[in-house]
Amino acid sequence: MELALKKYKEDVRSAAVSALNKMGQRAKTRISSEVRAKYNLRKDYLDDLLVMKKATFNNLTVEIKAKTKKIGLDHFGKPSQGSRGVIVEITKGKPVELRVKPKATSETEGHGTAYRGLQKGTIGTFIARRARGVTYGGGDETVFARQGKKNYPLRRVVGPSAADLAGAKFIQQVIKEAYETEFPKLLEHEIQYYSQR
């Protein structure tokens, strides 16, 4: 009797782990889908920026986080060169010409952050082929800006991060809805599966 009860408890816990991870994967898929419905990012690229920490037998929690690293503008569709900066469609259907602050460096908070339109004190951006051996995770062409009046050094120009696009509150809401609507059915199904093994 004691062994049977122990096995039952283990089966239920294993079922809970499986149900939680399936629910988490569904929530992650929905987050990706809704972000891509608004923003011009490839599915495979965005999915890599959404990180899911799976539940385990000893930790019955699932976490989904969006990475905070800024995304290079070359990942948003196909940027084109405008007269005063690179034209990028970050939000679908809303192309904008982007410029940057000239003194921003990799050590500052404003590193390569893009600004819309002719804001005072900003300089133009341009598209260039990246140097051989430099990997940004994008295509051969990348959006750059000069750091000052000289041709070099150049810096890559970045847009929002996945965390900026998805938002922590939105992620929490999706997980909450998935837990409330899908988890009970998933758990029931998984308990039946594990109890019949």
C-alpha positions in Angstrom: 0.0 0.0 0.0 2.8 2.4 0.9 4.7 1.6 -2.3 1.6 2.1 -4.3 0.9 5.5 -2.7 4.5 6.6 -3.3 4.3 5.6 -6.9 1.0 7.5 -7.2 2.5 10.7 -5.7 5.5 10.4 -8.1 3.2 9.9 -11.1 1.2 12.9 -10.2 4.3 15.1 -9.7 5.7 13.8 -13.0 2.4 14.6 -14.7 2.5 18.1 -13.2 6.0 18.7 -14.6 4.9 17.6 -18.0 1.7 19.7 -18.0 3.6 22.8 -16.8 6.2 22.5 -19.5 3.6 22.0 -22.2 1.6 25.0 -20.9 4.8 27.0 -20.8 5.7 26.1 -24.4 2.2 27.1 -25.5 2.4 30.4 -23.7 5.8 31.1 -25.3 4.4 30.4 -28.7 1.5 32.8 -28.1 3.9 35.5 -26.9 6.0 35.1 -30.0 3.0 35.1 -32.3 1.5 38.3 -30.7 4.8 40.2 -30.7 5.4 39.3 -34.4 1.9 40.4 -35.3 2.9 43.9 -34.3 6.7 44.0 -34.9 8.7 43.0 -38.0 10.9 40.2 -36.6 11.5 36.7 -37.9 10.0 33.9 -35.9 13.2 31.9 -35.4 15.1 35.0 -34.3 12.4 36.1 -31.8 11.9 32.6 -30.4 15.6 32.5 -29.5 15.1 35.8 -27.5 12.3 34.3 -25.4 13.9 32.0 -22.8 11.8 29.4 -21.0 13.1 27.8 -17.8 11.3 24.5 -17.5 9.7 22.9 -14.5 11.5 20.0 -12.9 10.5 17.2 -10.5 11.9 19.3 -7.6 10.8 22.7 -8.8 7.2 22.9 -10.1 7.6 26.4 -11.7 7.9 27.6 -15.3 9.5 31.0 -16.2 9.5 32.8 -19.5 11.7 35.8 -19.9 12.6 38.0 -22.9 16.2 38.9 -23.3 17.1 42.5 -22.6 19.9 42.8 -25.2 19.1 45.5 -27.8 18.2 44.1 -31.3 20.2 45.3 -34.3 18.1 47.2 -36.8 19.1 44.7 -39.5 16.8 42.2 -37.9 13.7 44.2 -38.5 12.7 43.3 -42.0 14.9 44.7 -44.8 16.2 48.2 -43.9 16.7 50.6 -46.8 18.8 53.7 -47.1 17.0 57.0 -46.8 18.4 60.5 -47.5 19.0 61.3 -43.8 19.2 57.8 -42.2 18.2 54.2 -42.6 14.5 53.5 -43.1 13.4 50.6 -40.9 10.0 49.1 -40.3 10.2 48.1 -36.6 6.4 48.3 -36.2 4.7 46.6 -39.1 3.3 49.1 -41.6 5.1 52.1 -40.0 8.5 52.6 -41.6 10.6 55.3 -40.0 13.9 57.0 -40.8 16.3 56.6 -37.9 19.2 58.7 -36.6 21.5 58.4 -33.5 23.3 60.7 -31.0 26.9 61.1 -32.2 28.7 60.7 -28.9 27.1 57.5 -27.8 29.6 54.7 -27.3 29.5 51.0 -26.3 30.2 52.1 -22.7 27.2 54.5 -22.4 23.5 53.8 -21.9 22.7 55.3 -25.3 25.0 53.0 -27.3 23.7 53.0 -30.9 20.1 53.7 -29.8 18.0 54.9 -32.7 15.9 58.1 -32.7 13.1 58.8 -35.1 13.4 61.8 -37.5 15.5 64.9 -37.3 15.8 65.3 -33.6 18.3 68.0 -32.6 21.9 66.7 -32.1 21.4 63.4 -34.0 23.3 62.1 -37.0 22.4 59.8 -39.9 22.7 56.1 -40.0 23.7 54.0 -43.0 23.9 50.4 -44.3 27.3 48.8 -44.7 28.6 45.3 -45.2 30.0 44.0 -41.9 33.7 43.3 -41.6 34.8 39.7 -42.2 34.9 37.8 -38.9 32.5 40.1 -37.1 29.3 38.3 -36.2 26.2 40.1 -35.1 23.8 37.3 -35.8 22.2 39.2 -38.7 22.8 39.2 -42.4 25.8 40.5 -44.4 24.6 44.1 -44.2 24.2 45.9 -40.9 23.1 49.4 -39.9 25.9 51.6 -38.6 26.6 55.1 -37.5 29.8 57.0 -37.1 30.9 57.9 -33.6 32.0 61.4 -34.6 33.0 63.4 -37.6 35.7 60.9 -38.7 34.9 57.9 -40.8 35.9 55.5 -38.0 35.2 54.1 -35.5 31.8 52.9 -36.5 29.1 51.4 -34.2 26.2 49.2 -34.9 22.8 50.8 -34.4 20.3 48.9 -32.3 16.6 49.2 -31.7 14.4 47.9 -28.8 15.1 44.6 -27.0 12.8 41.6 -26.9 12.0 42.6 -23.3 10.9 46.1 -24.6 8.7 44.6 -27.3 7.1 41.9 -25.2 6.9 43.6 -21.8 7.0 41.7 -18.5 3.3 42.5 -17.7 2.2 41.0 -21.1 4.3 37.9 -20.5 2.9 37.5 -17.0 -0.7 37.9 -18.4 -0.2 35.3 -21.1 1.2 32.8 -18.5 -1.6 33.5 -16.1 -4.3 33.0 -18.8 -2.6 29.8 -20.0 -2.4 28.5 -16.4 -6.1 29.2 -15.7 -7.5 27.9 -19.0 -5.2 25.2 -20.2 -3.3 23.8 -17.3 -6.2 21.9 -15.6 -7.0 20.0 -18.8 -3.3 19.3 -19.5 -2.8 18.1 -15.9 -5.7 15.8 -16.1 -4.5 14.3 -19.4 -0.9 13.9 -18.1 -2.1 12.2 -14.9 -4.1 9.7 -16.9 -1.0 9.0 -19.1 1.4 8.5 -16.2 -1.0 6.4 -14.2 -1.5 4.0 -17.1 2.2 3.4 -17.7 
